Amino acid sequence: MCLAVAGKIEKIEGDIGVVDLGGVRQPVSLIMVPEAKEGDYVLIHTGYAVEIISEEAYQETVKLLKELRWE
């Protein structure tokens, strides 16, 4: 089992995106989602964006993590 966190891409330079993870900005590799663009929501695992998700899926993920007290 693995845990992925969700974030919003704020800026892209090459294959690295700066992703907002609940107020913390983190550089993330976009090599696995080359079609990602600024404003997209992504799931991140071990520093790699692994999937582009909808805003609704992002909101649900944030809600579930808050329920688990991961803020």
PyMOL Python script that loads the backbone (N, CA, C, O; Angstrom):
from pymol import cmd

cmd.read_pdbstr("""\
ATOM      1  N   MET A   1       0.840  -1.178   0.000  1.00  0.00           N
ATOM      2  CA  MET A   1       0.000   0.000   0.000  1.00  0.00           C
ATOM      3  C   MET A   1       0.880   1.234   0.000  1.00  0.00           C
ATOM      4  O   MET A   1       1.918   1.273   0.660  1.00  0.00           O
ATOM      5  N   CYS A   2       0.457   2.234  -0.743  1.00  0.00           N
ATOM      6  CA  CYS A   2       1.199   3.487  -0.753  1.00  0.00           C
ATOM      7  C   CYS A   2       0.228   4.637  -0.512  1.00  0.00           C
ATOM      8  O   CYS A   2      -0.979   4.515  -0.719  1.00  0.00           O
ATOM      9  N   LEU A   3       0.784   5.738  -0.076  1.00  0.00           N
ATOM     10  CA  LEU A   3      -0.016   6.923   0.195  1.00  0.00           C
ATOM     11  C   LEU A   3       0.408   8.020  -0.767  1.00  0.00           C
ATOM     12  O   LEU A   3       1.596   8.311  -0.906  1.00  0.00           O
ATOM     13  N   ALA A   4      -0.548   8.614  -1.416  1.00  0.00           N
ATOM     14  CA  ALA A   4      -0.283   9.753  -2.294  1.00  0.00           C
ATOM     15  C   ALA A   4      -0.988  10.967  -1.709  1.00  0.00           C
ATOM     16  O   ALA A   4      -2.057  10.850  -1.109  1.00  0.00           O
ATOM     17  N   VAL A   5      -0.382  12.124  -1.887  1.00  0.00           N
ATOM     18  CA  VAL A   5      -1.009  13.368  -1.461  1.00  0.00           C
ATOM     19  C   VAL A   5      -1.408  14.147  -2.708  1.00  0.00           C
ATOM     20  O   VAL A   5      -0.860  13.927  -3.789  1.00  0.00           O
ATOM     21  N   ALA A   6      -2.345  15.038  -2.554  1.00  0.00           N
ATOM     22  CA  ALA A   6      -2.845  15.814  -3.687  1.00  0.00           C
ATOM     23  C   ALA A   6      -2.413  17.264  -3.557  1.00  0.00           C
ATOM     24  O   ALA A   6      -2.316  17.804  -2.455  1.00  0.00           O
ATOM     25  N   GLY A   7      -2.158  17.879  -4.692  1.00  0.00           N
ATOM     26  CA  GLY A   7      -1.791  19.283  -4.701  1.00  0.00           C
ATOM     27  C   GLY A   7      -2.122  19.926  -6.033  1.00  0.00           C
ATOM     28  O   GLY A   7      -2.490  19.249  -6.993  1.00  0.00           O
ATOM     29  N   LYS A   8      -1.987  21.243  -6.076  1.00  0.00           N
ATOM     30  CA  LYS A   8      -2.289  22.021  -7.283  1.00  0.00           C
ATOM     31  C   LYS A   8      -0.990  22.576  -7.858  1.00  0.00           C
ATOM     32  O   LYS A   8      -0.185  23.170  -7.140  1.00  0.00           O
ATOM     33  N   ILE A   9      -0.798  22.380  -9.147  1.00  0.00           N
ATOM     34  CA  ILE A   9       0.400  22.890  -9.811  1.00  0.00           C
ATOM     35  C   ILE A   9       0.280  24.402  -9.964  1.00  0.00           C
ATOM     36  O   ILE A   9      -0.668  24.904 -10.569  1.00  0.00           O
ATOM     37  N   GLU A  10       1.251  25.120  -9.408  1.00  0.00           N
ATOM     38  CA  GLU A  10       1.247  26.577  -9.499  1.00  0.00           C
ATOM     39  C   GLU A  10       2.169  27.094 -10.596  1.00  0.00           C
ATOM     40  O   GLU A  10       1.901  28.131 -11.203  1.00  0.00           O
ATOM     41  N   LYS A  11       3.254  26.368 -10.847  1.00  0.00           N
ATOM     42  CA  LYS A  11       4.254  26.841 -11.802  1.00  0.00           C
ATOM     43  C   LYS A  11       4.959  25.628 -12.386  1.00  0.00           C
ATOM     44  O   LYS A  11       5.167  24.632 -11.693  1.00  0.00           O
ATOM     45  N   ILE A  12       5.326  25.710 -13.661  1.00  0.00           N
ATOM     46  CA  ILE A  12       6.065  24.626 -14.308  1.00  0.00           C
ATOM     47  C   ILE A  12       7.307  25.197 -14.973  1.00  0.00           C
ATOM     48  O   ILE A  12       7.246  26.194 -15.692  1.00  0.00           O
ATOM     49  N   GLU A  13       8.437  24.542 -14.716  1.00  0.00           N
ATOM     50  CA  GLU A  13       9.700  24.865 -15.386  1.00  0.00           C
ATOM     51  C   GLU A  13      10.294  23.548 -15.852  1.00  0.00           C
ATOM     52  O   GLU A  13      10.783  22.761 -15.042  1.00  0.00           O
ATOM     53  N   GLY A  14      10.254  23.307 -17.152  1.00  0.00           N
ATOM     54  CA  GLY A  14      10.742  22.037 -17.689  1.00  0.00           C
ATOM     55  C   GLY A  14       9.832  20.913 -17.243  1.00  0.00           C
ATOM     56  O   GLY A  14       8.619  20.968 -17.449  1.00  0.00           O
ATOM     57  N   ASP A  15      10.420  19.884 -16.626  1.00  0.00           N
ATOM     58  CA  ASP A  15       9.601  18.767 -16.141  1.00  0.00           C
ATOM     59  C   ASP A  15       9.415  18.805 -14.624  1.00  0.00           C
ATOM     60  O   ASP A  15       9.098  17.791 -14.003  1.00  0.00           O
ATOM     61  N   ILE A  16       9.616  19.988 -14.034  1.00  0.00           N
ATOM     62  CA  ILE A  16       9.419  20.178 -12.591  1.00  0.00           C
ATOM     63  C   ILE A  16       8.282  21.171 -12.378  1.00  0.00           C
ATOM     64  O   ILE A  16       8.254  22.244 -12.980  1.00  0.00           O
ATOM     65  N   GLY A  17       7.358  20.796 -11.518  1.00  0.00           N
ATOM     66  CA  GLY A  17       6.271  21.686 -11.156  1.00  0.00           C
ATOM     67  C   GLY A  17       6.381  22.089  -9.703  1.00  0.00           C
ATOM     68  O   GLY A  17       6.808  21.295  -8.865  1.00  0.00           O
ATOM     69  N   VAL A  18       6.003  23.308  -9.403  1.00  0.00           N
ATOM     70  CA  VAL A  18       5.886  23.743  -8.012  1.00  0.00           C
ATOM     71  C   VAL A  18       4.428  23.528  -7.640  1.00  0.00           C
ATOM     72  O   VAL A  18       3.524  24.107  -8.243  1.00  0.00           O
ATOM     73  N   VAL A  19       4.215  22.685  -6.636  1.00  0.00           N
ATOM     74  CA  VAL A  19       2.867  22.264  -6.263  1.00  0.00           C
ATOM     75  C   VAL A  19       2.536  22.780  -4.872  1.00  0.00           C
ATOM     76  O   VAL A  19       3.347  22.689  -3.951  1.00  0.00           O
ATOM     77  N   ASP A  20       1.331  23.323  -4.734  1.00  0.00           N
ATOM     78  CA  ASP A  20       0.827  23.777  -3.435  1.00  0.00           C
ATOM     79  C   ASP A  20       0.218  22.581  -2.721  1.00  0.00           C
ATOM     80  O   ASP A  20      -0.765  21.996  -3.176  1.00  0.00           O
ATOM     81  N   LEU A  21       0.821  22.233  -1.597  1.00  0.00           N
ATOM     82  CA  LEU A  21       0.338  21.128  -0.767  1.00  0.00           C
ATOM     83  C   LEU A  21      -0.221  21.711   0.524  1.00  0.00           C
ATOM     84  O   LEU A  21       0.407  21.610   1.578  1.00  0.00           O
ATOM     85  N   GLY A  22      -1.379  22.309   0.443  1.00  0.00           N
ATOM     86  CA  GLY A  22      -1.997  22.886   1.630  1.00  0.00           C
ATOM     87  C   GLY A  22      -1.227  24.050   2.210  1.00  0.00           C
ATOM     88  O   GLY A  22      -1.140  24.187   3.430  1.00  0.00           O
ATOM     89  N   GLY A  23      -0.667  24.888   1.363  1.00  0.00           N
ATOM     90  CA  GLY A  23       0.079  26.051   1.823  1.00  0.00           C
ATOM     91  C   GLY A  23       1.583  25.871   1.776  1.00  0.00           C
ATOM     92  O   GLY A  23       2.320  26.850   1.893  1.00  0.00           O
ATOM     93  N   VAL A  24       2.048  24.667   1.611  1.00  0.00           N
ATOM     94  CA  VAL A  24       3.474  24.378   1.474  1.00  0.00           C
ATOM     95  C   VAL A  24       3.763  24.166  -0.008  1.00  0.00           C
ATOM     96  O   VAL A  24       3.113  23.351  -0.663  1.00  0.00           O
ATOM     97  N   ARG A  25       4.734  24.897  -0.530  1.00  0.00           N
ATOM     98  CA  ARG A  25       5.098  24.731  -1.936  1.00  0.00           C
ATOM     99  C   ARG A  25       6.267  23.765  -2.043  1.00  0.00           C
ATOM    100  O   ARG A  25       7.274  23.895  -1.347  1.00  0.00           O
ATOM    101  N   GLN A  26       6.105  22.788  -2.938  1.00  0.00           N
ATOM    102  CA  GLN A  26       7.082  21.713  -3.061  1.00  0.00           C
ATOM    103  C   GLN A  26       7.375  21.462  -4.534  1.00  0.00           C
ATOM    104  O   GLN A  26       6.449  21.366  -5.339  1.00  0.00           O
ATOM    105  N   PRO A  27       8.665  21.354  -4.901  1.00  0.00           N
ATOM    106  CA  PRO A  27       8.962  20.958  -6.277  1.00  0.00           C
ATOM    107  C   PRO A  27       8.645  19.475  -6.469  1.00  0.00           C
ATOM    108  O   PRO A  27       8.939  18.648  -5.605  1.00  0.00           O
ATOM    109  N   VAL A  28       8.044  19.156  -7.607  1.00  0.00           N
ATOM    110  CA  VAL A  28       7.599  17.793  -7.894  1.00  0.00           C
ATOM    111  C   VAL A  28       7.939  17.477  -9.349  1.00  0.00           C
ATOM    112  O   VAL A  28       7.763  18.319 -10.229  1.00  0.00           O
ATOM    113  N   SER A  29       8.421  16.270  -9.595  1.00  0.00           N
ATOM    114  CA  SER A  29       8.685  15.848 -10.963  1.00  0.00           C
ATOM    115  C   SER A  29       7.371  15.597 -11.697  1.00  0.00           C
ATOM    116  O   SER A  29       6.463  14.957 -11.168  1.00  0.00           O
ATOM    117  N   LEU A  30       7.286  16.108 -12.915  1.00  0.00           N
ATOM    118  CA  LEU A  30       6.104  15.900 -13.758  1.00  0.00           C
ATOM    119  C   LEU A  30       6.396  14.911 -14.887  1.00  0.00           C
ATOM    120  O   LEU A  30       5.623  14.807 -15.839  1.00  0.00           O
ATOM    121  N   ILE A  31       7.496  14.194 -14.782  1.00  0.00           N
ATOM    122  CA  ILE A  31       7.916  13.300 -15.862  1.00  0.00           C
ATOM    123  C   ILE A  31       6.884  12.213 -16.169  1.00  0.00           C
ATOM    124  O   ILE A  31       6.813  11.731 -17.300  1.00  0.00           O
ATOM    125  N   MET A  32       6.082  11.823 -15.168  1.00  0.00           N
ATOM    126  CA  MET A  32       5.077  10.776 -15.383  1.00  0.00           C
ATOM    127  C   MET A  32       3.751  11.332 -15.905  1.00  0.00           C
ATOM    128  O   MET A  32       2.882  10.571 -16.331  1.00  0.00           O
ATOM    129  N   VAL A  33       3.596  12.649 -15.873  1.00  0.00           N
ATOM    130  CA  VAL A  33       2.377  13.303 -16.387  1.00  0.00           C
ATOM    131  C   VAL A  33       2.784  14.497 -17.259  1.00  0.00           C
ATOM    132  O   VAL A  33       2.528  15.645 -16.896  1.00  0.00           O
ATOM    133  N   PRO A  34       3.414  14.229 -18.402  1.00  0.00           N
ATOM    134  CA  PRO A  34       3.933  15.326 -19.231  1.00  0.00           C
ATOM    135  C   PRO A  34       2.854  16.262 -19.765  1.00  0.00           C
ATOM    136  O   PRO A  34       3.156  17.382 -20.175  1.00  0.00           O
ATOM    137  N   GLU A  35       1.599  15.815 -19.766  1.00  0.00           N
ATOM    138  CA  GLU A  35       0.503  16.661 -20.250  1.00  0.00           C
ATOM    139  C   GLU A  35      -0.007  17.630 -19.183  1.00  0.00           C
ATOM    140  O   GLU A  35      -0.874  18.455 -19.468  1.00  0.00           O
ATOM    141  N   ALA A  36       0.518  17.542 -17.962  1.00  0.00           N
ATOM    142  CA  ALA A  36       0.073  18.410 -16.867  1.00  0.00           C
ATOM    143  C   ALA A  36       0.381  19.870 -17.193  1.00  0.00           C
ATOM    144  O   ALA A  36       1.373  20.190 -17.849  1.00  0.00           O
ATOM    145  N   LYS A  37      -0.507  20.741 -16.711  1.00  0.00           N
ATOM    146  CA  LYS A  37      -0.313  22.172 -16.930  1.00  0.00           C
ATOM    147  C   LYS A  37      -0.609  22.934 -15.635  1.00  0.00           C
ATOM    148  O   LYS A  37      -1.208  22.393 -14.705  1.00  0.00           O
ATOM    149  N   GLU A  38      -0.183  24.178 -15.594  1.00  0.00           N
ATOM    150  CA  GLU A  38      -0.436  25.007 -14.418  1.00  0.00           C
ATOM    151  C   GLU A  38      -1.929  25.052 -14.147  1.00  0.00           C
ATOM    152  O   GLU A  38      -2.736  25.212 -15.062  1.00  0.00           O
ATOM    153  N   GLY A  39      -2.288  24.906 -12.870  1.00  0.00           N
ATOM    154  CA  GLY A  39      -3.690  24.901 -12.469  1.00  0.00           C
ATOM    155  C   GLY A  39      -4.268  23.510 -12.308  1.00  0.00           C
ATOM    156  O   GLY A  39      -5.328  23.345 -11.705  1.00  0.00           O
ATOM    157  N   ASP A  40      -3.573  22.490 -12.849  1.00  0.00           N
ATOM    158  CA  ASP A  40      -4.043  21.110 -12.693  1.00  0.00           C
ATOM    159  C   ASP A  40      -3.820  20.627 -11.263  1.00  0.00           C
ATOM    160  O   ASP A  40      -2.923  21.094 -10.561  1.00  0.00           O
ATOM    161  N   TYR A  41      -4.654  19.689 -10.855  1.00  0.00           N
ATOM    162  CA  TYR A  41      -4.493  19.001  -9.576  1.00  0.00           C
ATOM    163  C   TYR A  41      -3.862  17.648  -9.854  1.00  0.00           C
ATOM    164  O   TYR A  41      -4.232  16.965 -10.808  1.00  0.00           O
ATOM    165  N   VAL A  42      -2.903  17.262  -9.013  1.00  0.00           N
ATOM    166  CA  VAL A  42      -2.200  15.999  -9.221  1.00  0.00           C
ATOM    167  C   VAL A  42      -2.075  15.224  -7.918  1.00  0.00           C
ATOM    168  O   VAL A  42      -2.081  15.791  -6.825  1.00  0.00           O
ATOM    169  N   LEU A  43      -1.961  13.903  -8.071  1.00  0.00           N
ATOM    170  CA  LEU A  43      -1.598  13.042  -6.950  1.00  0.00           C
ATOM    171  C   LEU A  43      -0.091  12.878  -6.983  1.00  0.00           C
ATOM    172  O   LEU A  43       0.497  12.680  -8.046  1.00  0.00           O
ATOM    173  N   ILE A  44       0.539  12.961  -5.806  1.00  0.00           N
ATOM    174  CA  ILE A  44       1.993  12.932  -5.705  1.00  0.00           C
ATOM    175  C   ILE A  44       2.415  11.795  -4.786  1.00  0.00           C
ATOM    176  O   ILE A  44       1.876  11.615  -3.694  1.00  0.00           O
ATOM    177  N   HIS A  45       3.396  11.033  -5.261  1.00  0.00           N
ATOM    178  CA  HIS A  45       3.968   9.948  -4.460  1.00  0.00           C
ATOM    179  C   HIS A  45       5.481  10.008  -4.612  1.00  0.00           C
ATOM    180  O   HIS A  45       5.993  10.000  -5.731  1.00  0.00           O
ATOM    181  N   THR A  46       6.187  10.067  -3.519  1.00  0.00           N
ATOM    182  CA  THR A  46       7.655  10.116  -3.451  1.00  0.00           C
ATOM    183  C   THR A  46       8.274  11.155  -4.385  1.00  0.00           C
ATOM    184  O   THR A  46       9.294  10.896  -5.024  1.00  0.00           O
ATOM    185  N   GLY A  47       7.653  12.326  -4.459  1.00  0.00           N
ATOM    186  CA  GLY A  47       8.208  13.418  -5.240  1.00  0.00           C
ATOM    187  C   GLY A  47       7.839  13.431  -6.711  1.00  0.00           C
ATOM    188  O   GLY A  47       8.321  14.272  -7.470  1.00  0.00           O
ATOM    189  N   TYR A  48       6.985  12.500  -7.118  1.00  0.00           N
ATOM    190  CA  TYR A  48       6.542  12.414  -8.511  1.00  0.00           C
ATOM    191  C   TYR A  48       5.034  12.605  -8.593  1.00  0.00           C
ATOM    192  O   TYR A  48       4.282  11.989  -7.838  1.00  0.00           O
ATOM    193  N   ALA A  49       4.596  13.456  -9.507  1.00  0.00           N
ATOM    194  CA  ALA A  49       3.167  13.525  -9.813  1.00  0.00           C
ATOM    195  C   ALA A  49       2.856  12.273 -10.622  1.00  0.00           C
ATOM    196  O   ALA A  49       3.469  12.030 -11.661  1.00  0.00           O
ATOM    197  N   VAL A  50       1.899  11.478 -10.141  1.00  0.00           N
ATOM    198  CA  VAL A  50       1.611  10.196 -10.789  1.00  0.00           C
ATOM    199  C   VAL A  50       0.284  10.189 -11.533  1.00  0.00           C
ATOM    200  O   VAL A  50       0.032   9.295 -12.341  1.00  0.00           O
ATOM    201  N   GLU A  51      -0.570  11.178 -11.268  1.00  0.00           N
ATOM    202  CA  GLU A  51      -1.874  11.209 -11.929  1.00  0.00           C
ATOM    203  C   GLU A  51      -2.462  12.610 -11.840  1.00  0.00           C
ATOM    204  O   GLU A  51      -2.338  13.277 -10.812  1.00  0.00           O
ATOM    205  N   ILE A  52      -3.095  13.051 -12.908  1.00  0.00           N
ATOM    206  CA  ILE A  52      -3.863  14.298 -12.895  1.00  0.00           C
ATOM    207  C   ILE A  52      -5.267  13.943 -12.426  1.00  0.00           C
ATOM    208  O   ILE A  52      -5.863  12.979 -12.905  1.00  0.00           O
ATOM    209  N   ILE A  53      -5.794  14.730 -11.484  1.00  0.00           N
ATOM    210  CA  ILE A  53      -7.122  14.455 -10.943  1.00  0.00           C
ATOM    211  C   ILE A  53      -8.007  15.691 -11.093  1.00  0.00           C
ATOM    212  O   ILE A  53      -7.519  16.795 -11.333  1.00  0.00           O
ATOM    213  N   SER A  54      -9.298  15.488 -10.951  1.00  0.00           N
ATOM    214  CA  SER A  54     -10.247  16.603 -11.028  1.00  0.00           C
ATOM    215  C   SER A  54     -10.197  17.428  -9.740  1.00  0.00           C
ATOM    216  O   SER A  54      -9.687  16.976  -8.714  1.00  0.00           O
ATOM    217  N   GLU A  55     -10.732  18.633  -9.816  1.00  0.00           N
ATOM    218  CA  GLU A  55     -10.812  19.467  -8.613  1.00  0.00           C
ATOM    219  C   GLU A  55     -11.684  18.794  -7.559  1.00  0.00           C
ATOM    220  O   GLU A  55     -11.407  18.891  -6.363  1.00  0.00           O
ATOM    221  N   GLU A  56     -12.739  18.113  -8.004  1.00  0.00           N
ATOM    222  CA  GLU A  56     -13.624  17.414  -7.062  1.00  0.00           C
ATOM    223  C   GLU A  56     -12.868  16.305  -6.327  1.00  0.00           C
ATOM    224  O   GLU A  56     -13.016  16.147  -5.116  1.00  0.00           O
ATOM    225  N   ALA A  57     -12.064  15.546  -7.058  1.00  0.00           N
ATOM    226  CA  ALA A  57     -11.266  14.482  -6.432  1.00  0.00           C
ATOM    227  C   ALA A  57     -10.251  15.084  -5.463  1.00  0.00           C
ATOM    228  O   ALA A  57      -9.996  14.525  -4.396  1.00  0.00           O
ATOM    229  N   TYR A  58      -9.673  16.228  -5.841  1.00  0.00           N
ATOM    230  CA  TYR A  58      -8.742  16.921  -4.954  1.00  0.00           C
ATOM    231  C   TYR A  58      -9.436  17.316  -3.648  1.00  0.00           C
ATOM    232  O   TYR A  58      -8.923  17.056  -2.560  1.00  0.00           O
ATOM    233  N   GLN A  59     -10.610  17.949  -3.767  1.00  0.00           N
ATOM    234  CA  GLN A  59     -11.345  18.388  -2.577  1.00  0.00           C
ATOM    235  C   GLN A  59     -11.698  17.200  -1.681  1.00  0.00           C
ATOM    236  O   GLN A  59     -11.593  17.294  -0.458  1.00  0.00           O
ATOM    237  N   GLU A  60     -12.111  16.093  -2.277  1.00  0.00           N
ATOM    238  CA  GLU A  60     -12.453  14.898  -1.502  1.00  0.00           C
ATOM    239  C   GLU A  60     -11.222  14.336  -0.792  1.00  0.00           C
ATOM    240  O   GLU A  60     -11.310  13.907   0.359  1.00  0.00           O
ATOM    241  N   THR A  61     -10.080  14.338  -1.472  1.00  0.00           N
ATOM    242  CA  THR A  61      -8.838  13.851  -0.865  1.00  0.00           C
ATOM    243  C   THR A  61      -8.453  14.715   0.328  1.00  0.00           C
ATOM    244  O   THR A  61      -8.095  14.196   1.385  1.00  0.00           O
ATOM    245  N   VAL A  62      -8.526  16.030   0.161  1.00  0.00           N
ATOM    246  CA  VAL A  62      -8.201  16.951   1.257  1.00  0.00           C
ATOM    247  C   VAL A  62      -9.150  16.718   2.430  1.00  0.00           C
ATOM    248  O   VAL A  62      -8.718  16.681   3.582  1.00  0.00           O
ATOM    249  N   LYS A  63     -10.429  16.562   2.143  1.00  0.00           N
ATOM    250  CA  LYS A  63     -11.423  16.319   3.196  1.00  0.00           C
ATOM    251  C   LYS A  63     -11.098  15.039   3.969  1.00  0.00           C
ATOM    252  O   LYS A  63     -11.130  15.029   5.200  1.00  0.00           O
ATOM    253  N   LEU A  64     -10.788  13.973   3.254  1.00  0.00           N
ATOM    254  CA  LEU A  64     -10.479  12.702   3.918  1.00  0.00           C
ATOM    255  C   LEU A  64      -9.222  12.804   4.775  1.00  0.00           C
ATOM    256  O   LEU A  64      -9.178  12.278   5.888  1.00  0.00           O
ATOM    257  N   LEU A  65      -8.202  13.480   4.254  1.00  0.00           N
ATOM    258  CA  LEU A  65      -6.970  13.620   5.030  1.00  0.00           C
ATOM    259  C   LEU A  65      -7.196  14.463   6.283  1.00  0.00           C
ATOM    260  O   LEU A  65      -6.608  14.187   7.328  1.00  0.00           O
ATOM    261  N   LYS A  66      -8.042  15.488   6.186  1.00  0.00           N
ATOM    262  CA  LYS A  66      -8.355  16.290   7.372  1.00  0.00           C
ATOM    263  C   LYS A  66      -9.103  15.459   8.403  1.00  0.00           C
ATOM    264  O   LYS A  66      -8.890  15.611   9.605  1.00  0.00           O
ATOM    265  N   GLU A  67      -9.981  14.579   7.927  1.00  0.00           N
ATOM    266  CA  GLU A  67     -10.691  13.695   8.852  1.00  0.00           C
ATOM    267  C   GLU A  67      -9.728  12.762   9.577  1.00  0.00           C
ATOM    268  O   GLU A  67      -9.982  12.353  10.710  1.00  0.00           O
ATOM    269  N   LEU A  68      -8.627  12.431   8.921  1.00  0.00           N
ATOM    270  CA  LEU A  68      -7.598  11.593   9.538  1.00  0.00           C
ATOM    271  C   LEU A  68      -6.619  12.432  10.359  1.00  0.00           C
ATOM    272  O   LEU A  68      -5.657  11.917  10.928  1.00  0.00           O
ATOM    273  N   ARG A  69      -6.892  13.741  10.404  1.00  0.00           N
ATOM    274  CA  ARG A  69      -6.071  14.722  11.121  1.00  0.00           C
ATOM    275  C   ARG A  69      -4.696  14.908  10.503  1.00  0.00           C
ATOM    276  O   ARG A  69      -3.727  15.191  11.208  1.00  0.00           O
ATOM    277  N   TRP A  70      -4.607  14.750   9.194  1.00  0.00           N
ATOM    278  CA  TRP A  70      -3.370  15.027   8.465  1.00  0.00           C
ATOM    279  C   TRP A  70      -3.546  16.375   7.808  1.00  0.00           C
ATOM    280  O   TRP A  70      -4.137  16.478   6.733  1.00  0.00           O
ATOM    281  N   GLU A  71      -3.032  17.414   8.453  1.00  0.00           N
ATOM    282  CA  GLU A  71      -3.180  18.777   7.930  1.00  0.00           C
ATOM    283  C   GLU A  71      -1.826  19.427   7.834  1.00  0.00           C
ATOM    284  O   GLU A  71      -1.724  20.581   7.416  1.00  0.00           O
TER     285      GLU A  71
END
""", "prot")
cmd.dss("prot")
cmd.show_as("cartoon", "prot")
cmd.util.cbc("prot")
cmd.orient("prot")
